[in-house]
């Protein structure tokens, strides 16, 4: 009887061991299948003809849904800027993420392309800006590199401790590389778009940008003001001192003007020595006072041709206004007519259409 019981127990243990192994194999198979499905979804997103930003947002949603992750943010580095490209976090917290690579907790990882996993399983707070306030207890920080150059980072957050223990390292590596490529395409696309609406010499926007912003102003505001101006006798400056000096005058006039404008004002180089300012939703009388101030400042500036020789330039302005639903082209032409009148009346003055 005792021997039979021992044999039964041994067989039972063998069966239990075999069953546990099968369960473990099943779980591994299930996890691998889940990984394949996620990667398949990601590859489908990568093949879509949508913007890089839309691709990042879709990948973010896939990861949030398939892995029950609470918070995911992808930040891009472009030039000297960090920008949130995709996130399900409240936008009011975006400034945190745009500066997170400078946090001591993550700075070394951004420089060395090393992932970082931190969990507050003991209940202690994580040491980066606003983590405690937001109740974050698990963080997976993944720097994104492309051709050994820093491209941004991907941050997974959760209010549960040990939330990312089950994430597959291989999958994270594959996804990390794909995100880097998407960020590169996104930054390249942003550069192309910026070049399309920028003036290389002055750094201002160009007339393409003016029209895109002007259309929005036409629909949004009851009335807006347009100013067109150019530099008096600019051809004489070029003929006398050369185009290098002419370029310096253009740049200086542009930068001086920009100092007196707000972020809402649209200031562009329209062509040659002509500039246009769009004041969305602003009264022409208030704008005229500002323009008179700018005119006075520019006329007092001494431009250095050489260390010992200076020249003064003046600027003439034409102003017009247009109503909601009006025609921006017509308003610019009216401002141009007023500018011509300013030239006829002696230059270095402001005329209103």
DORO-867735 format. One record per residue (C-alpha): z, y, x; residue number from 1; residue in three letters. Coordinates in steps of 0.05 Angstrom, whole numbers. Example, Ala and Ser with C-alpha at 12.3 -4.5 7.8 and 13.67 -1.06 7.14 Angstrom:
<recs>
REC       Z       Y       X  num  residu
REC     156     -90     246    1     ALA
REC     143     -21     273    2     SER
</recs>
This chain:
<recs>
REC       Z       Y       X  num  residu
REC       0       0       0    1     UNK
REC      19      47      56    2     UNK
REC     -45      31      95    3     UNK
REC     -88      42      32    4     UNK
REC     -55     110      22    5     UNK
REC     -68     129      94    6     UNK
REC    -141     108      89    7     UNK
REC    -148     147      24    8     UNK
REC    -118     209      56    9     UNK
REC    -164     203     117   10     UNK
REC    -225     196      72   11     UNK
REC    -202     255      30   12     UNK
REC    -193     298      93   13     UNK
REC    -263     278     117   14     UNK
REC    -292     296      49   15     UNK
REC    -255     363      48   16     UNK
REC    -279     378     119   17     UNK
REC    -350     360     100   18     UNK
REC    -346     402      37   19     UNK
REC    -319     462      75   20     UNK
REC    -376     456     125   21     UNK
REC    -426     454      68   22     UNK
REC    -394     515      35   23     UNK
REC    -396     551     102   24     UNK
REC    -469     533     111   25     UNK
REC    -483     556      40   26     UNK
REC    -448     622      52   27     UNK
REC    -488     632     117   28     UNK
REC    -552     615      80   29     UNK
REC    -534     662      24   30     UNK
REC    -517     717      74   31     UNK
REC    -582     705     113   32     UNK
REC    -621     706      48   33     UNK
REC    -588     771      28   34     UNK
REC    -606     800      97   35     UNK
REC    -679     779      88   36     UNK
REC    -681     810      18   37     UNK
REC    -652     876      43   38     UNK
REC    -700     878     102   39     UNK
REC    -758     862      55   40     UNK
REC    -738     921      11   41     UNK
REC    -734     966      71   42     UNK
REC    -803     945      96   43     UNK
REC    -831     961      27   44     UNK
REC    -801    1031      31   45     UNK
REC    -829    1041     101   46     UNK
REC    -899    1024      74   47     UNK
REC    -896    1076      18   48     UNK
REC    -938    1139      22   49     UNK
REC    -879    1186      11   50     UNK
REC    -844    1237      54   51     UNK
REC    -796    1216     110   52     UNK
REC    -738    1247      71   53     UNK
REC    -755    1205       9   54     UNK
REC    -758    1142      53   55     UNK
REC    -689    1156      82   56     UNK
REC    -660    1169      13   57     UNK
REC    -689    1103     -13   58     UNK
REC    -662    1064      47   59     UNK
REC    -595    1096      36   60     UNK
REC    -594    1073     -37   61     UNK
REC    -613    1001     -17   62     UNK
REC    -556     996      32   63     UNK
REC    -506    1027     -17   64     UNK
REC    -526     979     -73   65     UNK
REC    -536     914     -35   66     UNK
REC    -474     919       9   67     UNK
REC    -426     955     -37   68     UNK
REC    -417    1011      13   69     UNK
REC    -385    1073     -16   70     UNK
REC    -412    1130      27   71     UNK
REC    -473    1133      72   72     UNK
REC    -502    1193     108   73     UNK
REC    -562    1200     154   74     UNK
REC    -565    1261     198   75     UNK
REC    -625    1284     239   76     UNK
REC    -625    1322     304   77     UNK
REC    -684    1369     313   78     UNK
REC    -684    1421     368   79     UNK
REC    -616    1454     366   80     UNK
REC    -602    1434     294   81     UNK
REC    -568    1376     259   82     UNK
REC    -589    1367     187   83     UNK
REC    -568    1319     133   84     UNK
REC    -631    1281     113   85     UNK
REC    -600    1231      64   86     UNK
REC    -530    1224      35   87     UNK
REC    -492    1206     -28   88     UNK
REC    -434    1251      -7   89     UNK
REC    -417    1316     -44   90     UNK
REC    -463    1370     -12   91     UNK
REC    -403    1415      -1   92     UNK
REC    -383    1369      56   93     UNK
REC    -451    1373      91   94     UNK
REC    -426    1423     144   95     UNK
REC    -379    1368     168   96     UNK
REC    -436    1320     181   97     UNK
REC    -480    1373     213   98     UNK
REC    -427    1382     268   99     UNK
REC    -399    1312     271  100     UNK
REC    -434    1294     337  101     UNK
REC    -390    1346     370  102     UNK
REC    -326    1313     345  103     UNK
REC    -288    1282     404  104     UNK
REC    -283    1217     364  105     UNK
REC    -360    1208     365  106     UNK
REC    -387    1253     420  107     UNK
REC    -387    1200     474  108     UNK
REC    -423    1151     428  109     UNK
REC    -478    1203     414  110     UNK
REC    -488    1211     489  111     UNK
REC    -489    1136     506  112     UNK
REC    -523    1106     444  113     UNK
REC    -462    1061     429  114     UNK
REC    -442    1045     357  115     UNK
REC    -370    1057     337  116     UNK
REC    -329    1020     285  117     UNK
REC    -262    1048     264  118     UNK
REC    -216    1023     210  119     UNK
REC    -149    1050     187  120     UNK
REC    -122     983     165  121     UNK
REC     -52    1006     180  122     UNK
REC     -60    1064     132  123     UNK
REC     -64    1117     186  124     UNK
REC    -116    1172     179  125     UNK
REC    -181    1174     217  126     UNK
REC    -185    1231     266  127     UNK
REC    -246    1272     247  128     UNK
REC    -256    1333     204  129     UNK
REC    -235    1324     131  130     UNK
REC    -232    1247     136  131     UNK
REC    -160    1247     112  132     UNK
REC    -174    1296      56  133     UNK
REC    -231    1252      31  134     UNK
REC    -189    1189      37  135     UNK
REC    -235    1155      87  136     UNK
REC    -205    1092     119  137     UNK
REC    -265    1056     148  138     UNK
REC    -322    1085     189  139     UNK
REC    -385    1055     220  140     UNK
REC    -418    1107     266  141     UNK
REC    -488    1090     291  142     UNK
REC    -523    1138     339  143     UNK
REC    -599    1138     329  144     UNK
REC    -641    1141     392  145     UNK
REC    -716    1139     403  146     UNK
REC    -747    1131     472  147     UNK
REC    -677    1142     501  148     UNK
REC    -673    1209     467  149     UNK
REC    -619    1226     416  150     UNK
REC    -649    1231     346  151     UNK
REC    -588    1235     301  152     UNK
REC    -537    1187     272  153     UNK
REC    -521    1143     212  154     UNK
REC    -451    1145     184  155     UNK
REC    -422    1093     136  156     UNK
REC    -355    1110     105  157     UNK
REC    -307    1075      57  158     UNK
REC    -239    1088      27  159     UNK
REC    -222    1014      38  160     UNK
REC    -196     988     105  161     UNK
REC    -239     936     142  162     UNK
REC    -297     953      95  163     UNK
REC    -353     937     145  164     UNK
REC    -328     873     177  165     UNK
REC    -381     831     143  166     UNK
REC    -442     873     162  167     UNK
REC    -492     835     205  168     UNK
REC    -501     865     274  169     UNK
REC    -573     842     278  170     UNK
REC    -591     875     212  171     UNK
REC    -556     939     232  172     UNK
REC    -596     939     297  173     UNK
REC    -662     930     260  174     UNK
REC    -645     983     209  175     UNK
REC    -621    1030     263  176     UNK
REC    -688    1026     299  177     UNK
REC    -727    1038     235  178     UNK
REC    -684    1099     218  179     UNK
REC    -698    1127     287  180     UNK
REC    -773    1121     276  181     UNK
REC    -768    1154     207  182     UNK
REC    -727    1211     236  183     UNK
REC    -780    1221     290  184     UNK
REC    -835    1225     237  185     UNK
REC    -792    1271     195  186     UNK
REC    -779    1319     254  187     UNK
REC    -853    1317     272  188     UNK
REC    -872    1332     200  189     UNK
REC    -822    1390     198  190     UNK
REC    -852    1419     262  191     UNK
REC    -922    1415     234  192     UNK
REC    -899    1448     169  193     UNK
REC    -863    1503     208  194     UNK
REC    -925    1516     250  195     UNK
REC    -967    1523     187  196     UNK
REC    -924    1581     162  197     UNK
REC    -903    1614     228  198     UNK
REC    -932    1668     272  199     UNK
REC    -928    1645     344  200     UNK
REC    -923    1714     377  201     UNK
REC    -868    1746     336  202     UNK
REC    -833    1684     310  203     UNK
REC    -839    1711     238  204     UNK
REC    -869    1673     180  205     UNK
REC    -943    1684     164  206     UNK
REC    -981    1701     100  207     UNK
REC    -982    1627      77  208     UNK
REC    -906    1630      74  209     UNK
REC    -909    1697      38  210     UNK
REC    -951    1670     -18  211     UNK
REC    -909    1608     -27  212     UNK
REC    -845    1650     -33  213     UNK
REC    -881    1704     -74  214     UNK
REC    -902    1655    -128  215     UNK
REC    -829    1635    -137  216     UNK
REC    -807    1708    -141  217     UNK
REC    -860    1722    -194  218     UNK
REC    -829    1669    -239  219     UNK
REC    -756    1681    -224  220     UNK
REC    -744    1757    -223  221     UNK
REC    -756    1812    -272  222     UNK
REC    -785    1856    -217  223     UNK
REC    -796    1853    -142  224     UNK
REC    -818    1901     -87  225     UNK
REC    -873    1893     -35  226     UNK
REC    -880    1934      28  227     UNK
REC    -940    1935      75  228     UNK
REC    -936    1970     142  229     UNK
REC    -971    1976     209  230     UNK
REC    -961    2010     276  231     UNK
REC    -994    2078     282  232     UNK
REC   -1050    2084     334  233     UNK
REC   -1038    2012     356  234     UNK
REC   -1110    2004     381  235     UNK
REC   -1097    2063     428  236     UNK
REC   -1034    2027     455  237     UNK
REC   -1076    1965     471  238     UNK
REC   -1133    2005     501  239     UNK
REC   -1087    2048     544  240     UNK
REC   -1034    1999     567  241     UNK
REC   -1065    1930     555  242     UNK
REC   -1052    1874     506  243     UNK
REC    -989    1851     541  244     UNK
REC    -955    1917     526  245     UNK
REC    -985    1915     455  246     UNK
REC    -955    1847     444  247     UNK
REC    -887    1872     468  248     UNK
REC    -891    1930     418  249     UNK
REC    -908    1882     361  250     UNK
REC    -850    1837     378  251     UNK
REC    -801    1895     385  252     UNK
REC    -822    1926     319  253     UNK
REC    -817    1859     284  254     UNK
REC    -747    1843     313  255     UNK
REC    -721    1913     299  256     UNK
REC    -744    1909     227  257     UNK
REC    -714    1841     217  258     UNK
REC    -645    1866     237  259     UNK
REC    -642    1909     174  260     UNK
REC    -666    1855     125  261     UNK
REC    -625    1804      88  262     UNK
REC    -636    1728      84  263     UNK
REC    -667    1735      15  264     UNK
REC    -721    1783      40  265     UNK
REC    -787    1753      61  266     UNK
REC    -815    1786     124  267     UNK
REC    -883    1763     151  268     UNK
REC    -936    1783     200  269     UNK
REC    -996    1791     154  270     UNK
REC   -1047    1797     209  271     UNK
REC   -1061    1840     271  272     UNK
REC   -1011    1897     271  273     UNK
REC    -999    1891     196  274     UNK
REC    -934    1866     167  275     UNK
REC    -910    1853      96  276     UNK
REC    -840    1851      68  277     UNK
REC    -825    1820       0  278     UNK
REC    -759    1841     -32  279     UNK
REC    -749    1789     -88  280     UNK
REC    -714    1819    -149  281     UNK
REC    -699    1886    -115  282     UNK
REC    -710    1956    -142  283     UNK
REC    -763    1996    -106  284     UNK
REC    -717    2057    -100  285     UNK
REC    -664    2018     -62  286     UNK
REC    -717    1986     -18  287     UNK
REC    -747    2054      -1  288     UNK
REC    -680    2078      27  289     UNK
REC    -677    2017      71  290     UNK
REC    -749    2026      95  291     UNK
REC    -737    2099     112  292     UNK
REC    -678    2078     155  293     UNK
REC    -721    2026     192  294     UNK
REC    -777    2077     202  295     UNK
REC    -728    2127     234  296     UNK
REC    -699    2073     280  297     UNK
REC    -767    2050     305  298     UNK
REC    -792    2121     317  299     UNK
REC    -731    2133     363  300     UNK
REC    -742    2071     407  301     UNK
REC    -769    2079     477  302     UNK
REC    -815    2021     497  303     UNK
REC    -818    2009     572  304     UNK
REC    -888    2003     598  305     UNK
REC    -862    2001     670  306     UNK
REC    -793    2013     699  307     UNK
REC    -807    2088     700  308     UNK
REC    -855    2098     642  309     UNK
REC    -838    2093     568  310     UNK
REC    -876    2104     503  311     UNK
REC    -857    2117     431  312     UNK
REC    -891    2088     370  313     UNK
REC    -886    2104     297  314     UNK
REC    -898    2062     235  315     UNK
REC    -930    2078     167  316     UNK
REC    -909    2044     103  317     UNK
REC    -938    2032      33  318     UNK
REC    -896    2005     -24  319     UNK
REC    -909    1976     -92  320     UNK
REC    -874    1935    -146  321     UNK
REC    -894    1877    -191  322     UNK
REC    -863    1851    -255  323     UNK
REC    -844    1779    -274  324     UNK
REC    -908    1740    -285  325     UNK
REC    -948    1793    -248  326     UNK
REC    -999    1786    -192  327     UNK
REC    -975    1785    -120  328     UNK
REC   -1045    1798     -92  329     UNK
REC   -1051    1859    -136  330     UNK
REC    -983    1884    -112  331     UNK
REC   -1002    1875     -39  332     UNK
REC   -1068    1912     -50  333     UNK
REC   -1029    1969     -84  334     UNK
REC    -982    1972     -24  335     UNK
REC   -1042    1973      22  336     UNK
REC   -1072    2032     -16  337     UNK
REC   -1005    2068     -10  338     UNK
REC   -1004    2052      65  339     UNK
REC   -1074    2083      72  340     UNK
REC   -1047    2146      38  341     UNK
REC    -989    2148      87  342     UNK
REC   -1040    2148     144  343     UNK
REC   -1080    2204     112  344     UNK
REC   -1017    2246     101  345     UNK
REC    -997    2246     174  346     UNK
REC    -970    2177     190  347     UNK
REC    -897    2159     206  348     UNK
REC    -880    2162     132  349     UNK
REC    -869    2121      69  350     UNK
REC    -914    2124       7  351     UNK
REC    -903    2090     -59  352     UNK
REC    -961    2065    -101  353     UNK
</recs>
